[in-house]
């Protein structure tokens, strides 16, 4: 709002004030000040002067008395509030936002209540609180509740008297909420200070409030640290948007952490047999305590880094000081070199023969691994070599000079000269691997002396050779006398392997069993053997035995041994049992009208009589009756005996029913009777599949007395698989419709006798008599 707008608004306020006061008085008395009484009030925008309103905080509000808690009374609000007043806002004069700035003279805490109906729990527990002059309390108009076009803002403060509060109509730019961050002093990255604000509007300005060092760019709002920089605070002031009441600020703090310093690299040379040292003593700086060491070996004593040359490895060891507050770790190195302590070897001895003509190096008499380049005392004719023909036996000392920081090393050789024993003559022998132990000296030629040594040494530690422990090869017999040119004698031992492995076995099988490999029973002793026994077996070493064709007995598997080793002979005892014969599976078709039959006759000849049928036949033996036992799978079972398993064989039986032709009949009709179906005259439910012979003139079994003559008509049904064909007769007698009345007594008697005779004949053939008179 421009200055001209403010002056115009003030002029309008003076003109309207009287009428507004009357209006406001009515409103206060009727609604808004039902609780807030005795309060001074200012009306916005009517009472504005230079964007401020004046209120008297000494006019206390009763709300902070009865609703202020136990320590509140009218005119004496609790919780540190000294005075209260009201700022009233007109709804028709407000836009999106309203802000209230604390009186620059009022440094006390000031509270704002957005709801004029203050409750006991709300008093001095405001919706908005400021604690210093110039603070702004800002709220959205759309969230306010207006009554009769007005909204009351209760102001309670720790000050009294007339105070002016700046009122901002419209939203102020936001300075956001600043936050702290930590970086290392040697961090060269550029920090965007604006990124450390939350919910801030752009366009404001930056200023440095404290700290030193580094590079601060107020124009772009950036900061870059440097070594030696200190913790700094930066203030962001939001653009006031042309309103003097908008001066929002936020503070950003950048904490600068000093960079760690692990010291300056160093190095040390140590002797391999020296005492331990602390590697931290070899860093420049000096380095701080509290770091850690890493390297080829694990060091003891924490940050001291104690290095033991006898157990730790040489190499580069690094001292690490951890960084904090955004600082990276710092490291310093110590290069450790271990100088090997010189080795003169260990004390030893050399033995020479009195007749030996060749000299030997004295160093060969030392133990361990002596370094070369040392010196001998006393001196020999040829430096470092002993010649038994010219040098004197005794103790000779070998000294090797060490490199700094190591000292010298010494060892001695005791030199003696003695006679040479006789080792005998070479020989070669061949033994079996299962031979008994024997004295190997006895296998040398000549007359060998005792007390010599074998190379390689025998496992017995003596002269005894054990084929179970000592292998084939050349064994050299000699004497451990250094310096002697003694000849050696060698026994070459050849060992032929004794045949072992496998096992005897037995086999009990049924003669119907599949062929069996006898080799599979003896434990795989080797495939070079042959089989012998009651029968010749097939498949070479496999030895396939077929119980169905070959006889039982003892079979032998023989593998020839290599002299002087014996042959390996294994045996298998074979027992064969006969299984009962039960025939072969089959299937039959029967008619359910067939007579009972013996099912075993369908299995073949010589079937074992000891079996039983599943399911059990109704006859409880082998006799099958189609009508009683039905159709299906019938299995003949014979229990196992000895090594022969139970056996079974099955017959699949399918039954069929015959096509019945029915029951024969005699039919008597008159020549003027209507036609009828001969099939209807048959009894016992005949099957309709049959045919008539002879057929009536109709050709389909329909008999017409007016055209067909008397006679016997046979109904024939076809055979059904296992069932035979069937037939039944219908005898038709056709009477003249004019003959009966003229027959007289004798005619009736004769006709009756003929019918009786025919009826008796028909009854013998499963016939019925039908007489129509």
C-alpha positions in Angstrom: 0.0 0.0 0.0 1.5 3.3 -1.1 1.8 6.4 1.1 -1.0 8.2 -0.9 -3.3 5.2 -0.2 -2.5 5.4 3.5 -3.4 9.1 3.6 -6.6 8.6 1.7 -7.6 5.8 4.0 -6.9 7.9 7.1 -9.1 10.7 5.8 -11.9 8.2 5.2 -11.5 6.8 8.7 -12.0 10.2 10.3 -15.2 10.7 8.3 -16.6 7.3 9.2 -15.4 7.0 12.7 -18.5 8.3 14.4 -20.9 6.0 12.6 -18.6 3.0 13.0 -18.2 3.6 16.7 -22.0 3.5 17.0 -22.1 0.3 14.9 -19.3 -1.2 16.9 -20.8 -0.3 20.2 -23.9 -2.2 19.3 -21.9 -5.2 18.1 -19.8 -5.2 21.2 -22.7 -5.0 23.5 -24.7 -7.6 21.6 -22.3 -10.3 20.6 -18.5 -9.9 20.4 -17.8 -8.7 23.9 -20.0 -11.0 25.8 -16.9 -12.2 27.6 -14.3 -9.6 26.7 -15.4 -6.6 28.7 -13.5 -3.6 29.9 -11.1 -4.0 27.0 -9.7 -1.2 24.9 -10.1 -1.9 21.2 -8.8 -0.7 17.9 -10.6 -1.2 14.6 -8.7 -2.2 11.4 -8.7 -0.5 9.0 -10.6 2.4 10.5 -8.2 3.2 13.3 -5.0 2.9 11.2 -2.5 5.6 11.3 0.6 5.0 9.3 -0.3 1.3 9.2 -0.5 1.1 13.0 -3.2 0.9 15.6 -3.0 2.2 19.1 -4.5 0.2 22.1 -4.3 0.7 25.8 -3.1 -2.5 27.4 -4.1 -1.2 30.9 -7.8 -1.8 30.1 -7.8 -5.4 31.3 -10.2 -7.9 29.8 -12.3 -10.0 32.1 -11.5 -13.1 30.0 -8.1 -13.4 31.5 -9.7 -13.3 35.0 -12.4 -15.8 35.4 -11.0 -18.0 32.6 -7.4 -17.5 33.4 -6.9 -20.3 36.0 -6.7 -20.3 39.7 -4.2 -17.4 39.9 -6.2 -15.2 37.6 -8.6 -12.5 38.7 -10.5 -9.7 36.8 -7.9 -7.1 35.8 -5.1 -9.4 37.0 -4.5 -12.1 34.3 -2.3 -15.1 35.2 0.9 -16.6 33.7 2.8 -13.4 33.5 0.3 -11.4 31.4 0.1 -7.8 32.6 -2.3 -6.2 30.2 -4.7 -7.1 27.5 -6.6 -5.3 24.6 -8.4 -6.1 21.4 -7.6 -5.4 17.8 -10.8 -5.7 15.6 -10.6 -6.5 11.9 -13.3 -5.7 9.4 -13.9 -8.6 7.0 -14.7 -6.4 4.0 -11.4 -4.6 4.2 -9.1 -7.6 4.4 -7.3 -9.6 1.7 -5.5 -12.9 1.9 -3.3 -12.4 4.9 -2.9 -10.2 7.9 0.2 -9.7 10.0 0.7 -8.0 13.4 4.1 -6.7 14.4 5.0 -6.2 18.0 5.4 -2.7 19.2 9.2 -1.9 18.9 9.1 -0.6 22.4 7.6 -3.7 23.9 10.3 -6.2 24.5 8.1 -8.3 26.7 6.5 -11.5 25.5 3.2 -10.8 23.6 0.4 -13.4 22.9 -2.3 -13.4 20.3 -5.6 -15.2 20.5 -7.3 -15.9 17.3 -10.6 -16.8 19.1 -12.2 -14.2 21.2 -14.1 -16.9 23.2 -11.1 -17.5 25.4 -11.4 -20.5 27.7 -9.6 -21.2 31.0 -7.1 -23.5 29.3 -6.4 -20.9 26.5 -5.5 -17.9 28.6 -1.9 -17.0 27.9 -1.5 -20.2 25.8 -1.8 -18.3 22.5 -2.2 -19.4 18.9 0.7 -17.1 18.2 3.5 -15.9 20.4 6.3 -13.4 20.0 9.2 -12.7 22.3 10.9 -9.6 21.0 10.1 -6.3 19.3 9.7 -6.4 15.6 8.4 -10.0 15.6 5.4 -10.7 13.3 2.4 -12.9 13.9 0.9 -13.7 10.5 -2.4 -15.6 9.8 -4.5 -16.5 6.8 -7.8 -14.6 6.5 -9.6 -17.6 5.1 -9.0 -19.5 8.4 -10.7 -16.8 10.6 -14.2 -16.9 11.9 -16.0 -13.5 11.4 -19.1 -12.6 13.3 -21.3 -9.8 11.9 -18.4 -8.9 9.6 -15.8 -8.6 12.3 -13.0 -10.6 13.8 -11.5 -9.9 17.3 -7.8 -10.5 18.0 -7.1 -10.6 21.8 -3.6 -9.3 22.6 -2.1 -10.1 26.0 1.3 -8.8 26.9 3.8 -8.5 29.8 3.6 -4.7 29.4 0.9 -2.1 30.0 -0.1 1.3 28.8 -0.7 2.6 25.3 1.0 0.6 22.7 1.0 0.8 18.9 1.0 -2.4 16.8 1.8 -2.4 13.2 -0.8 -4.1 11.1 0.2 -5.5 7.7 -2.7 -6.1 5.2 -1.4 -8.7 2.8 1.1 -11.7 3.1 4.7 -11.0 4.0 7.5 -13.0 2.2 8.7 -15.9 4.3 12.3 -16.2 5.5 11.7 -19.9 6.2 13.3 -21.9 8.9 17.1 -22.1 9.0 19.1 -25.2 10.0 22.7 -25.9 11.1 25.2 -28.0 9.1 28.7 -29.2 9.8 31.7 -29.3 7.4 35.4 -29.8 7.6 37.7 -26.8 7.5 39.4 -28.2 4.4 36.1 -28.9 2.6 36.5 -27.0 -0.7 32.9 -27.5 -1.8 30.7 -24.4 -2.3 27.6 -24.5 0.0 24.3 -23.0 -1.2 23.0 -21.3 2.0 19.5 -21.1 0.5 19.5 -24.9 0.5 19.7 -24.8 4.3 16.3 -23.0 4.6 13.0 -24.7 4.6 9.8 -23.0 3.3 11.5 -19.8 2.4 10.6 -17.4 -0.4 13.4 -16.4 -2.8 14.5 -12.9 -3.4 15.8 -12.0 0.1 19.3 -11.0 1.1 22.2 -12.7 3.0 24.6 -11.2 5.6 27.3 -12.8 7.8 26.6 -12.5 11.5 29.6 -14.2 13.0 32.7 -16.3 12.2 35.8 -15.7 10.1 37.7 -17.3 7.3 36.4 -18.9 4.1 34.7 -17.1 1.2 31.2 -15.6 1.7 29.2 -14.5 -1.4 26.3 -12.4 -0.1 25.0 -11.7 -3.7 24.6 -15.4 -4.5 24.1 -16.7 -1.0 27.0 -19.1 -1.0 29.9 -20.0 1.4 33.1 -21.9 0.8 35.3 -23.0 3.7 39.1 -22.9 4.0 41.7 -24.1 6.4 41.6 -21.9 9.5 37.9 -21.0 9.1 35.7 -20.8 12.2 32.0 -21.6 12.8 29.9 -18.9 11.1 26.3 -17.8 11.2 24.5 -16.2 8.2 21.2 -14.3 8.3 18.6 -14.5 5.5 16.2 -11.5 5.4 13.1 -12.0 3.2 12.2 -9.2 0.7 9.6 -7.0 2.6 7.5 -6.7 -0.6 7.3 -3.0 -0.2 5.8 -3.2 3.3 7.9 -1.8 6.1 6.3 -4.2 8.5 7.7 -7.3 6.7 11.2 -8.0 8.0 11.4 -11.7 8.4 14.8 -13.3 9.0 16.2 -16.8 9.5 19.6 -17.9 10.7 21.8 -20.6 9.1 24.8 -21.8 11.1 27.8 -23.6 9.5 29.8 -25.4 12.1 33.5 -25.7 11.0 35.3 -28.8 12.3 39.1 -28.8 12.4 40.6 -31.3 10.0 42.3 -34.3 11.7 46.2 -34.6 11.5 47.7 -38.1 11.6 51.3 -36.7 11.5 54.1 -37.0 8.9 55.2 -40.2 7.2 58.3 -42.0 8.5 60.3 -45.2 8.3 62.3 -47.6 10.5 64.8 -50.5 10.0 64.7 -53.3 12.6 66.7 -56.4 13.1 64.7 -59.6 12.9 65.8 -60.7 16.4 65.4 -57.2 18.0 63.0 -55.9 20.5 59.6 -54.4 19.7 59.1 -50.7 19.0 56.1 -48.2 18.9 55.6 -47.1 15.3 53.9 -43.9 16.5 57.4 -42.7 17.6 58.5 -42.8 13.9 55.8 -40.4 12.7 56.5 -36.6 12.4 54.2 -34.0 13.7 53.8 -35.1 16.4 50.7 -37.1 15.7 47.7 -37.0 18.1 46.8 -40.0 20.2 43.6 -42.0 19.7 44.2 -43.2 16.1 44.3 -46.8 14.8 46.9 -48.8 12.9 46.4 -51.0 9.8 49.1 -52.9 7.9 50.3 -56.4 6.9 50.1 -57.5 10.6 47.9 -56.7 13.5 49.8 -54.5 16.0 49.3 -54.3 19.7 49.0 -51.4 22.2 46.2 -49.5 20.2 47.4 -46.1 19.0 51.0 -46.8 20.0 51.3 -49.5 17.3 53.8 -51.8 18.9 55.7 -53.7 16.2 57.5 -57.0 17.1 60.1 -58.0 14.5 59.9 -61.7 15.5 56.1 -62.0 14.8 55.0 -59.0 12.7 55.5 -58.7 8.9 57.5 -55.9 7.3 55.7 -53.5 5.0 53.7 -50.2 5.0 51.8 -49.5 8.2 49.2 -46.7 8.2 48.1 -44.6 11.1 44.4 -43.5 10.8 42.9 -40.6 12.8 39.1 -40.5 12.3 37.5 -37.2 11.1 34.3 -35.8 12.6 31.8 -33.1 11.7 32.2 -33.6 8.0 36.0 -34.1 8.0 37.5 -37.1 6.2 40.0 -39.4 8.0 43.7 -38.4 7.9 46.5 -41.0 7.5 50.2 -41.1 7.9 52.5 -44.1 6.9 55.5 -45.8 8.5 57.6 -48.0 6.2 59.0 -50.9 8.2 62.0 -52.8 6.9 63.3 -55.9 8.7 67.0 -56.6 8.4 67.5 -60.4 8.7 69.8 -61.4 11.5 72.7 -63.3 10.0 72.7 -67.1 10.3 75.9 -69.0 10.9 73.8 -72.2 11.2 73.8 -74.5 14.2 76.6 -76.4 15.7 77.5 -79.7 13.9 80.2 -82.2 13.2 82.1 -83.8 10.3 83.6 -87.2 10.3 86.5 -88.2 7.9 88.2 -91.5 7.2 91.9 -91.8 7.7 92.3 -92.9 4.1 90.1 -90.2 2.5 91.8 -88.2 -0.2 89.1 -85.6 -1.0 88.6 -82.4 1.1 85.1 -81.2 2.1 83.6 -77.8 2.9 83.4 -77.2 6.7 80.1 -75.4 6.2 78.5 -78.7 5.2 78.9 -79.8 8.8 76.8 -77.0 10.2 73.1 -77.5 10.9 70.3 -75.1 9.9 70.7 -72.8 7.0 74.0 -70.9 7.4 74.6 -67.8 5.3 77.5 -67.9 2.9 80.4 -65.3 3.1 81.5 -66.0 6.7 85.0 -66.7 8.0 86.5 -69.8 9.7 88.9 -70.0 12.6 91.4 -71.6 13.0 92.4 -71.4 9.3 92.8 -74.5 7.2 95.1 -75.1 4.3 92.4 -74.2 1.9 90.0 -71.6 3.4 86.7 -73.2 4.5 87.7 -76.7 3.5 89.1 -79.6 5.6 91.6 -82.1 4.1 92.2 -85.1 6.4 95.6 -85.6 4.9 97.0 -82.2 6.0 94.5 -80.5 8.5 94.2 -81.2 12.2 90.9 -82.5 13.6 89.2 -80.4 16.2 86.7 -77.5 16.6 86.3 -74.9 13.8 84.2 -71.7 14.3 82.2 -70.1 11.5 81.4 -66.3 11.9 79.0 -64.3 9.7 79.1 -60.5 10.1 75.6 -58.8 10.5 74.3 -55.6 8.8 73.3 -52.7 11.0 71.3 -52.9 13.2 72.1 -56.6 13.6 75.2 -58.1 15.2 77.4 -61.1 14.2 76.4 -64.8 14.4 78.7 -67.9 15.0 78.5 -71.7 15.0 81.1 -74.5 15.4 81.9 -77.8 13.6 83.6 -80.6 15.4 85.8 -82.5 12.9 86.9 -86.1 13.6 88.9 -88.7 11.6 88.1 -92.5 11.9 88.2 -95.9 10.1 85.7 -96.9 7.4 83.5 -100.1 8.0 82.5 -102.5 5.1 78.9 -102.2 3.8 79.0 -105.5 1.8 77.9 -106.1 -1.9 74.9 -105.2 -4.0 72.0 -107.7 -4.4 68.5 -107.9 -5.9 65.6 -109.9 -4.4 61.9 -110.4 -5.2 59.4 -111.0 -2.4 55.6 -111.2 -2.1 53.8 -108.4 -0.4 52.4 -110.7 2.3 55.9 -112.1 3.2 57.0 -112.1 6.8 59.5 -109.3 7.9 63.2 -110.1 7.5 66.7 -108.7 8.2 67.7 -106.7 5.1 71.4 -107.0 5.9 71.1 -110.7 5.3 70.3 -109.9 1.7 73.6 -108.1 1.1 76.5 -109.9 -0.5 79.9 -110.2 1.0 80.5 -109.7 4.8 78.9 -106.4 5.7 79.7 -104.8 9.1 76.9 -103.9 11.5 76.0 -100.5 12.7 75.4 -98.9 9.3 72.4 -96.9 8.1 69.8 -97.6 5.5 68.7 -95.0 2.9 65.8 -94.7 2.8 65.4 -95.6 6.4 63.3 -98.7 7.2 60.1 -98.1 9.1 61.3 -100.5 11.8 64.1 -98.0 12.7 66.5 -101.0 12.4 67.6 -103.5 9.8 64.2 -105.3 9.6 62.3 -104.9 6.3 58.5 -105.3 6.6 56.7 -105.7 3.3 53.6 -104.2 4.9 55.4 -101.0 5.8 58.4 -100.6 3.5 58.0 -100.2 -0.3 59.8 -101.7 -3.2 62.9 -100.0 -4.5 66.7 -99.6 -3.8 67.9 -99.6 -0.2 71.4 -98.4 0.2 73.5 -99.5 3.3 76.2 -97.0 4.4 77.8 -95.6 7.6 77.3 -92.1 9.0 80.9 -91.0 9.1 81.5 -87.7 7.5 84.5 -87.2 5.3 84.8 -90.9 4.3 84.8 -92.1 0.8 83.2 -95.4 1.9 81.6 -97.5 -0.8 77.9 -98.3 -0.4 76.0 -101.5 -1.0 72.5 -101.6 -2.4 69.7 -104.1 -2.0 67.1 -103.8 -4.8 63.8 -105.1 -3.5 61.1 -106.1 -5.9 57.7 -106.6 -4.4 55.0 -108.6 -6.2 51.6 -107.8 -4.9 49.8 -110.6 -3.1 46.3 -111.2 -4.4 43.8 -110.1 -1.9 40.3 -108.9 -1.8 37.0 -110.5 -2.6 35.2 -113.1 -0.4 33.6 -116.5 -0.6 29.9 -116.5 -1.1 26.8 -118.6 -1.4 23.7 -118.4 -3.7 20.3 -119.9 -3.1 17.9 -119.3 -6.0 14.7 -120.6 -7.6 15.0 -122.1 -11.0 12.8 -119.4 -12.5 15.1 -116.6 -11.2 16.8 -114.4 -13.7 20.5 -115.2 -14.5 22.9 -114.0 -11.8 26.5 -112.8 -12.0 28.5 -114.9 -9.5 31.3 -112.2 -9.7 28.9 -109.7 -8.2 28.8 -111.9 -5.1 32.5 -112.2 -4.3 33.3 -108.5 -3.7 35.1 -107.4 -7.0 38.6 -109.0 -6.4 39.7 -108.2 -10.0 38.7 -109.1 -13.5 41.6 -111.3 -14.6 40.3 -114.5 -13.1 38.4 -117.5 -14.6 35.5 -119.6 -13.4 35.3 -123.4 -13.0 32.7 -125.7 -11.5 29.9 -128.1 -12.4 28.8 -126.0 -15.4 30.7 -123.8 -17.8 29.7 -120.2 -17.1 29.4 -117.4 -19.7 30.6 -113.8 -19.9 34.3 -114.4 -18.8 35.0 -113.1 -15.3 31.3 -112.1 -14.9 30.4 -115.8 -14.5 26.7 -115.6 -15.5 24.8 -118.4 -13.8 21.3 -119.3 -15.3 19.3 -121.3 -12.6 16.8 -122.3 -15.3 19.4 -124.3 -17.3 22.6 -124.8 -15.2 23.1 -127.1 -12.2 24.0 -126.0 -8.7 27.2 -126.8 -6.9 30.5 -125.2 -6.0 32.0 -122.7 -8.5 35.6 -121.4 -8.2 37.0 -118.1 -9.3 40.8 -118.2 -9.8 43.2 -115.3 -10.4 46.8 -116.4 -11.0 49.3 -114.9 -8.6 52.7 -113.5 -9.7 55.5 -115.6 -8.2 56.4 -115.9 -5.5 52.8 -114.9 -4.6 50.1 -117.7 -4.5 46.9 -117.7 -6.7 43.7 -116.2 -5.3 40.8 -118.7 -5.3 37.3 -117.7 -4.3 34.3 -120.0 -4.2 30.5 -119.7 -4.5 28.2 -122.4 -3.3 25.1 -122.4 -5.5 21.8 -124.1 -4.5 18.9 -124.3 -7.0 15.2 -125.0 -6.1 12.4 -125.9 -8.4 9.3 -123.7 -8.5 5.8 -125.2 -9.1 4.3 -124.8 -12.6 1.2 -122.6 -12.7 0.7 -122.2 -16.4 0.3 -119.0 -18.4 -2.1 -116.1 -18.4 -5.1 -116.4 -20.8 -8.6 -115.3 -21.4 -11.8 -117.2 -22.3 -15.4 -116.4 -23.3 -18.3 -118.4 -21.9 -22.1 -118.4 -22.1 -23.8 -117.9 -18.8 -25.9 -120.9 -19.5 -22.8 -123.2 -19.8 -22.3 -126.0 -17.3 -19.6 -125.7 -14.6 -16.0 -126.2 -15.9 -12.5 -126.8 -14.4 -10.5 -123.5 -14.8 -7.1 -125.1 -14.4 -7.6 -126.9 -17.7 -7.3 -123.5 -19.4 -3.8 -122.8 -17.8 -1.9 -125.6 -19.5 -0.7 -129.0 -18.7 0.9 -130.2 -15.4 -0.4 -127.2 -13.4 0.4 -127.4 -9.7 -2.8 -128.6 -7.9 -1.8 -126.7 -4.7 -3.1 -123.3 -5.8 -6.2 -121.3 -4.9 -8.4 -118.8 -6.8 -8.9 -115.1 -6.1 -11.8 -114.4 -6.0 -12.8 -117.7 -4.5 -15.1 -119.8 -6.8 -18.5 -120.7 -5.4 -17.7 -124.3 -5.7 -14.7 -123.8 -3.3 -12.5 -125.8 -5.8 -11.5 -125.3 -9.4 -15.0 -125.6 -10.9 -16.3 -122.4 -12.4 -20.1 -121.9 -12.9 -20.9 -118.9 -15.2 -24.2 -118.0 -13.6 -22.8 -118.3 -10.0 -19.3 -116.8 -10.4 -19.9 -114.1 -13.0 -17.2 -112.6 -15.2 -13.9 -110.8 -14.5 -10.2 -111.5 -13.7 -9.7 -114.8 -11.8 -6.2 -115.3 -10.4 -4.7 -118.7 -9.6 -2.1 -118.4 -6.7 0.5 -120.8 -5.5 2.4 -120.0 -2.3 6.2 -119.8 -2.3 8.4 -122.6 -1.2 12.1 -122.5 -0.1 13.7 -119.8 -2.3 10.9 -119.7 -4.8 8.6 -116.8 -4.5 4.8 -117.0 -4.6 3.4 -117.2 -8.2 0.2 -116.3 -9.8 -1.5 -116.6 -13.2 -4.7 -115.0 -14.3 -7.7 -115.9 -16.6 -9.8 -113.0 -17.9 -13.4 -114.5 -18.2 -16.0 -112.7 -20.3 -19.6 -114.0 -20.1 -22.3 -113.6 -22.6 -26.1 -114.2 -22.5 -27.9 -116.2 -25.2 -30.5 -114.5 -27.4 -33.7 -116.4 -26.1 -36.3 -117.3 -28.7 -39.0 -117.5 -26.1 -41.7 -120.3 -25.4 -43.5 -122.2 -28.1 -47.3 -121.8 -28.4 -50.4 -123.2 -30.2 -52.8 -120.7 -31.5 -56.3 -121.5 -32.9 -58.1 -118.8 -34.9 -61.0 -118.4 -37.3 -60.4 -117.4 -40.9 -62.3 -114.2 -40.4 -60.3 -113.1 -37.3 -58.2 -110.0 -37.6 -54.4 -110.3 -38.3 -52.0 -110.7 -35.3 -48.2 -110.6 -34.6 -46.8 -114.1 -34.1 -44.1 -112.6 -31.8 -46.8 -111.6 -29.3 -47.8 -115.3 -28.9 -44.3 -116.4 -27.8 -43.8 -116.7 -24.0 -40.8 -116.1 -21.6 -39.7 -112.6 -23.0 -38.2 -113.6 -26.4 -35.4 -111.5 -27.9 -36.7 -109.4 -30.8 -33.5 -110.1 -32.9 -34.9 -113.3 -34.4 -36.5 -114.1 -37.8 -39.6 -116.3 -38.8 -39.3 -119.4 -40.9 -41.5 -119.8 -42.8 -42.6 -116.2 -42.7 -46.3 -115.2 -43.0 -47.2 -113.6 -46.3 -46.8 -110.2 -44.7 -43.1 -111.0 -44.5 -42.6 -109.4 -41.0 -44.3 -111.9 -38.6 -47.8 -110.5 -39.0 -50.2 -113.5 -39.5 -53.5 -112.8 -41.4 -56.0 -115.7 -41.0 -57.8 -114.6 -44.1 -54.7 -115.3 -46.4 -52.2 -117.3 -44.3 -52.7 -121.1 -43.9 -52.4 -123.2 -40.8 -48.9 -124.4 -40.0 -45.9 -124.3 -37.6 -43.9 -121.1 -37.7 -40.4 -121.2 -36.2 -38.8 -118.1 -34.6 -34.9 -118.3 -34.8 -32.5 -116.1 -32.7 -28.8 -115.8 -33.7 -25.8 -117.1 -31.6 -24.2 -114.6 -29.2 -20.3 -115.1 -29.2 -20.1 -118.1 -26.8 -23.9 -118.8 -26.7 -25.7 -121.0 -29.3 -28.6 -119.9 -31.4 -32.2 -120.6 -30.1 -35.7 -121.2 -31.6 -39.3 -121.5 -30.6 -42.5 -122.5 -32.6 -45.9 -121.0 -32.9 -48.4 -123.5 -34.4 -51.4 -121.8 -35.9 -54.7 -123.7 -36.6 -57.2 -121.8 -38.8 -60.9 -122.9 -38.5 -63.5 -122.2 -41.0 -66.2 -119.8 -39.7 -68.9 -121.9 -41.3 -67.8 -125.4 -40.2 -68.7 -125.4 -36.6 -72.4 -125.1 -36.8 -72.6 -128.1 -39.2 -70.2 -130.4 -37.6 -72.6 -132.2 -35.4 -71.9 -134.0 -32.2 -69.2 -136.4 -33.7 -67.4 -133.5 -35.3 -67.1 -131.6 -32.1 -65.9 -134.8 -30.3 -63.2 -135.4 -33.0 -62.0 -131.8 -33.0 -61.8 -131.8 -29.2 -59.7 -135.1 -29.3 -57.3 -133.6 -31.9 -56.8 -130.4 -29.7 -56.1 -132.5 -26.6 -53.5 -134.7 -28.4 -51.8 -131.6 -29.9 -51.8 -129.9 -26.5 -50.1 -132.9 -24.9 -47.4 -132.9 -27.6 -46.9 -129.1 -27.3 -46.5 -129.2 -23.5 -43.5 -131.5 -24.0 -41.8 -128.7 -26.0 -42.1 -125.8 -23.6 -45.3 -124.7 -25.5 -48.5 -123.1 -24.6 -51.9 -123.7 -26.1 -54.2 -120.9 -27.1 -57.6 -121.9 -28.2 -59.9 -119.4 -29.8 -63.5 -120.7 -30.3 
